């Protein structure tokens, strides 16, 4: 661990020391280089940076918050500082990053998970916080649960539908919000019984090990809700090992539009798919570029915003996204999304439809 941390920091210092000083951005990616979601997230940011002429560097913390903090310390207190730091309030570490940023001269922008209300009250207003963009995680969890229930075959009056739920990390805001959305949907459908919710840390292997036990404990389960695609795949693998068929004997759902998740949805192994939030970092780049050009973000929807990126994916959309493949620019002209010179009524078109035109 210490060797990995040291190597990461050395590489980070080298990157910053050679970086151009005009509009340089560092993104502290909390995920792993093995996670399709966080890799696609970074790729979309890089596509935006190329189009906008931004000098972007990305560092992964491999889901180790102590590494994120070490990276932030060098970025904010070292000799080669970026103009902007983009980061995630993963495992609630944002206040520590804000403390490190004090008097650094670096402007800050949060994505995916922003400050909680309690954290904001403690931190107060700061001039170095440019803004934040977060997705509709609660609504995403709700939509996915509603869709799973909708596509489940009808049951006789008085019968229950049994389900399992696989969530991420208990101390991650996005996991909590998606759970809340799931529970909101369940409150509307009392005939659906949640037998157990487990925390699988966003990983396929952990969900697989848990699911092997849970399917033995609850053999009548016919709905499985998962807060990301990796956990869904782990649960599906365990279910298939019981001799039953995912998508037929039990219906599975997932969040994320990785190629594997899109293909599983097209093939019918996944019955409900929610996604679109991998674009969030790219949209943040558009706002930062506008800010750099003097645009007042508050005129165009606010500097701190939640945007409805998580939406149900249908089969035609899934096929279209698969056909896009690894297009280096995703077919998006990011410069045309700028609010500069636009009337106050303009709102950034940050959604999947912009991506899929």
Order of alpha helices (4+ residues) and beta strands (2+ residues): alpha-beta-alpha-beta-alpha-beta-alpha-beta-alpha-beta-alpha-beta-alpha-beta-alpha-beta-alpha-beta-alpha-beta-alpha-beta-beta-alpha-alpha
